[in-house]
Amino acid sequence: MKTINIKTAILITFLIGLLSCQAQQIYPLRTAVNNVPNLSHLKDTNNELPAFTGVYSASYNGRQITIYISKEEDKLFDLVDKKVYRDVLSIRYIVKNSTGTILQDTKNMNFQSNQYTHTIYSQFIVDNGGKAIFNYRGTNCRVGWGKINLKKISPTQLSWEYRPNDIILDSSKCPQGTDINIYLPETKDLIFTKQ
């Protein structure tokens, strides 16, 4: 009878050890992704992300742009060689023309968990928490994909820089009649003010 109990105890100890190897591993947000194991969590342990959150507005070339920045915890990113959970900033936006007509609205879109089109997620917080670098995946046919940088100017103002990358479109990549306009302001040093 004691033999069965010893075997059971050894089995339970082995299972606990195995599960602890598979336990979630938490790292600070600024840890390089290539330095963490698969399924790690990069957490905002220094509480840097909330300083950017809120609703901000700016005007550019006759358009009114409103961005909605929120913090998302444990967003799963499926990278080339691993999956990683990250705390991120997410930007959604509404762009209106001078008459108030909505040109593009991602604020009211329902995003799927694996959707990248129309998404803007932070990649890095740099300059001692003063600047957030975002990856924008573009809209229809990936038009407009690129980098967006937001720099804190004050508690109520952000400086915007958007650098879209080039893309070659043809009918095999993008169906005719698809909206391929870039509505976000393609500029540097545009000031957004917190509402």
C-alpha positions in Angstrom: 0.0 0.0 0.0 2.9 2.4 0.8 4.4 1.7 -2.6 1.3 3.0 -4.3 1.3 6.2 -2.2 5.0 6.8 -3.0 4.4 6.3 -6.7 1.4 8.6 -6.6 3.5 11.2 -4.7 6.2 11.0 -7.3 3.7 11.3 -10.2 2.1 14.3 -8.6 5.5 16.0 -8.0 6.4 15.3 -11.6 3.1 16.8 -12.9 3.6 19.9 -10.7 7.1 20.4 -12.0 5.9 20.0 -15.6 3.1 22.5 -15.1 5.5 25.0 -13.5 7.7 24.8 -16.6 4.7 25.7 -18.7 3.6 28.5 -16.4 3.2 32.0 -17.7 6.4 34.0 -17.8 6.1 37.7 -17.2 8.6 40.2 -18.3 8.7 44.1 -18.3 7.2 45.7 -21.4 10.6 47.0 -22.7 12.1 43.5 -22.8 13.1 42.5 -26.4 10.8 39.9 -27.9 13.7 37.8 -29.1 14.9 37.5 -25.4 11.7 35.8 -24.1 10.3 32.3 -24.5 7.2 31.4 -26.5 3.9 32.5 -24.9 5.6 35.0 -22.6 3.7 38.1 -21.3 5.3 41.5 -21.7 3.6 43.6 -19.0 3.5 47.4 -18.5 5.1 47.0 -15.1 6.3 50.6 -15.1 2.8 51.9 -15.8 4.0 53.9 -18.9 1.1 53.3 -21.2 -1.7 55.2 -19.4 0.1 58.5 -20.0 -0.9 58.2 -23.7 -4.5 57.1 -23.3 -7.5 59.3 -24.0 -9.3 61.0 -26.9 -7.3 63.5 -28.9 -8.2 65.7 -31.8 -6.4 67.7 -34.6 -7.2 69.4 -37.9 -5.1 68.8 -41.0 -5.7 69.9 -44.6 -9.4 70.5 -44.0 -10.0 67.3 -42.1 -10.8 66.7 -38.5 -9.0 63.7 -37.0 -10.0 62.2 -33.7 -7.9 59.4 -32.2 -9.0 57.2 -29.4 -6.0 55.7 -27.6 -6.6 52.9 -25.1 -4.6 50.3 -23.3 -5.1 46.7 -24.0 -3.6 44.0 -21.8 -2.3 40.7 -22.9 -2.8 41.2 -26.7 -1.6 38.1 -28.4 0.8 38.6 -31.3 1.7 35.7 -33.5 5.2 36.4 -34.6 7.3 34.5 -37.1 9.0 32.2 -34.6 6.8 32.5 -31.4 3.6 33.9 -29.9 3.9 36.7 -27.3 1.3 38.5 -25.2 1.9 42.2 -24.8 0.3 45.1 -23.0 -0.2 47.6 -25.8 -1.7 51.0 -26.8 -4.4 50.7 -29.4 -5.4 53.6 -31.7 -8.7 53.8 -33.3 -9.8 56.9 -35.2 -12.5 58.9 -37.0 -11.5 61.2 -39.9 -14.1 63.7 -41.1 -14.0 66.2 -44.0 -14.7 70.0 -43.6 -18.5 69.4 -43.9 -18.4 66.8 -41.1 -18.8 63.7 -43.4 -17.0 60.7 -42.0 -14.3 59.6 -44.4 -13.0 56.7 -42.3 -14.0 55.3 -39.0 -12.2 52.5 -37.2 -13.5 53.5 -33.8 -16.8 51.7 -34.4 -15.3 48.7 -36.2 -15.6 45.3 -34.6 -12.1 43.8 -34.8 -11.5 40.1 -34.7 -8.8 38.8 -32.3 -6.6 37.8 -35.3 -7.3 40.9 -37.4 -4.5 43.1 -38.5 -6.1 45.3 -41.2 -7.0 48.7 -39.8 -5.2 48.1 -36.5 -2.6 50.4 -34.9 -0.8 48.9 -32.0 2.2 50.2 -30.0 5.5 48.4 -30.4 7.8 50.3 -28.2 7.8 53.0 -25.5 11.1 55.0 -25.8 12.7 58.2 -24.6 12.1 57.4 -20.9 8.3 56.9 -21.6 8.0 60.1 -23.6 7.4 58.5 -27.0 5.3 55.6 -28.3 6.1 53.9 -31.6 3.2 52.2 -33.4 2.8 49.7 -36.2 -0.1 50.5 -38.5 -1.1 47.6 -40.7 -3.0 49.7 -43.2 -6.5 49.6 -44.6 -7.9 47.9 -47.7 -5.1 46.0 -49.6 -2.7 47.1 -46.9 -2.7 50.7 -48.2 -1.1 53.1 -45.8 0.8 50.5 -43.7 3.7 52.0 -41.8 4.9 53.6 -38.6 3.2 56.2 -36.4 5.2 58.0 -33.6 3.5 59.8 -30.8 5.6 62.1 -28.6 4.2 63.5 -25.4 4.5 67.3 -25.5 2.5 68.0 -22.3 -0.1 66.1 -20.3 -2.7 67.2 -22.9 -0.8 67.3 -26.2 0.8 64.7 -28.4 3.0 65.3 -31.5 2.1 63.0 -34.4 4.3 61.6 -37.1 3.1 59.2 -39.7 5.3 57.5 -42.2 3.4 55.2 -44.6 5.4 52.7 -46.6 5.0 52.3 -50.4 3.0 49.5 -51.9 2.5 48.5 -55.5 -1.1 47.7 -56.2 -2.6 45.8 -59.1 -5.9 44.1 -59.8 -4.4 40.7 -58.5 -3.7 42.3 -55.1 -6.6 44.8 -54.8 -10.0 44.5 -56.5 -11.0 47.4 -58.7 -13.3 49.9 -56.9 -11.6 49.3 -53.5 -11.1 52.5 -51.5 -7.3 52.9 -51.5 -7.2 56.4 -50.0 -5.0 57.2 -47.0 -7.1 59.3 -44.6 -4.7 59.6 -41.7 -2.5 62.7 -41.8 0.8 61.9 -43.6 2.9 64.5 -41.8 5.3 65.2 -38.9 4.8 67.4 -35.9 1.0 67.6 -36.0 -0.3 68.5 -32.5 -3.2 66.5 -31.2 -4.9 68.0 -28.1 -6.6 65.9 -25.5 -10.4 66.4 -25.4 
